[in-house]
């Protein structure tokens, strides 16, 4: 594979693209779902009775994108939809027990596989890299939330 450049923006983009492809392969091969489906379910598992709006914000997609996925995930037995007794139009999204198990197993498997992929780094460097990446996430989350030109 030809890498495009050495600037940090391009390097990070290429790295995320390759990591996503690696995760896609692992999750699809082991669990028969796409990484996108796993990510949706994993995000749902971290929220307390999320609705479409909350999931859209968490996944950084539109409410329409979340709504579009719901029918297929319900049909495939991954999620159940409920209603909020206090808000008639609010649709609550819940994982089925099967989906909760998939999230637990897939999350653990991805963590193992990613740690194994980093075995070439010197001891302790993977944890240091994770800490630095978390700092970058915080920086760019602040920048993304700031008004343009701020």
C-alpha positions in Angstrom: 0.0 0.0 0.0 1.3 3.4 -1.0 1.0 5.9 1.9 0.1 9.4 0.8 2.2 11.7 2.9 4.0 12.3 6.1 2.1 15.3 7.5 0.2 14.6 10.7 -3.3 15.2 9.2 -2.7 12.7 6.4 -0.9 10.3 8.7 -3.8 10.3 11.2 -6.4 9.9 8.5 -4.5 7.0 7.0 -4.1 5.4 10.4 -7.8 5.7 11.2 -8.7 4.3 7.8 -6.5 1.2 8.3 -7.7 0.7 11.9 -11.3 0.8 10.8 -10.5 -1.8 8.1 -8.8 -4.0 10.6 -11.7 -3.7 13.1 -14.2 -4.3 10.3 -12.5 -7.5 9.3 -12.2 -8.8 12.9 -15.8 -8.0 13.9 -17.3 -9.3 10.6 -15.3 -12.5 10.7 -15.9 -13.3 14.3 -19.4 -12.0 14.9 -21.0 -11.7 11.4 -21.8 -8.0 11.8 -20.2 -4.9 10.3 -18.0 -2.6 12.4 -20.6 0.1 11.8 -23.3 -2.2 13.4 -21.1 -3.0 16.3 -20.2 0.7 16.8 -24.0 1.6 16.9 -24.7 -1.2 19.4 -21.6 -0.3 21.5 -22.6 3.3 21.7 -26.1 2.3 22.7 -24.7 0.2 25.5 -23.0 3.2 27.0 -26.1 5.3 27.3 -29.0 5.0 29.7 -32.2 4.5 27.7 -31.1 6.6 24.7 -33.5 8.1 22.2 -32.8 8.8 18.6 -31.5 12.3 19.3 -29.1 11.1 22.0 -27.7 8.3 19.8 -27.3 10.7 16.9 -25.2 13.1 19.1 -23.2 10.2 20.5 -22.5 8.7 17.1 -21.9 12.2 15.5 -24.5 11.5 12.7 -27.9 12.9 11.9 -31.1 11.7 13.6 -32.2 10.5 10.1 -29.2 8.3 9.9 -30.0 6.7 13.3 -33.7 6.3 12.4 -32.7 4.6 9.1 -30.7 1.9 11.0 -33.4 1.1 13.6 -35.7 -1.1 11.5 -32.8 -3.4 10.3 -31.4 -3.7 13.8 -34.8 -4.5 15.3 -35.5 -7.0 12.5 -32.1 -8.7 13.1 -32.9 -9.0 16.8 -30.2 -6.6 18.0 -32.3 -3.8 19.5 -35.8 -3.3 20.9 -37.7 0.0 20.7 -39.8 1.3 23.5 -41.6 4.5 24.3 -41.1 7.1 27.0 -44.2 7.4 29.2 -43.4 11.1 29.8 -42.8 11.9 26.1 -45.2 10.1 23.7 -43.0 10.8 20.6 -39.7 9.8 22.2 -38.5 6.4 21.0 -36.2 4.6 23.5 -33.6 2.3 22.0 -32.5 -0.8 24.1 -30.1 -3.6 23.3 -31.4 -7.1 23.4 -29.6 -9.6 25.6 -28.0 -11.0 22.4 -26.7 -7.6 21.4 -25.4 -6.9 24.9 -23.4 -10.1 24.8 -22.1 -9.3 21.3 -20.9 -5.9 22.6 -19.2 -7.4 25.6 -17.4 -10.1 23.5 -16.6 -7.9 20.5 -15.2 -5.1 22.7 -13.0 -7.5 24.6 -11.8 -9.2 21.4 -11.0 -5.8 19.7 -9.0 -4.7 22.8 -7.0 -8.0 22.7 -6.4 -7.8 19.0 -5.4 -4.2 19.0 -3.0 -4.7 21.9 -1.6 -7.7 20.1 -1.1 -5.6 17.0 0.9 -3.2 19.1 3.3 -5.9 20.4 6.1 -4.4 18.3 6.2 -1.3 20.4 8.6 -1.3 23.4 7.0 -2.3 26.7 4.7 0.3 28.2 4.6 2.4 25.0 1.1 1.2 24.0 -0.3 2.7 27.2 1.7 5.9 26.7 0.4 6.1 23.1 -3.2 5.6 24.4 -2.7 8.4 26.9 -1.4 10.8 24.2 -4.2 9.9 21.9 -6.7 10.6 24.6 -5.2 14.1 25.0 -5.5 14.6 21.2 -9.1 13.6 21.4 -9.8 16.1 24.1 -8.0 18.9 22.1 -10.0 18.2 18.9 -13.2 17.7 20.8 -12.8 21.3 22.2 -11.9 22.6 18.8 -14.9 20.9 17.2 -17.2 22.3 19.8 -15.8 25.9 19.5 -17.6 28.4 17.2 -15.9 28.9 13.8 -13.0 31.3 14.1 -12.7 31.0 17.8 
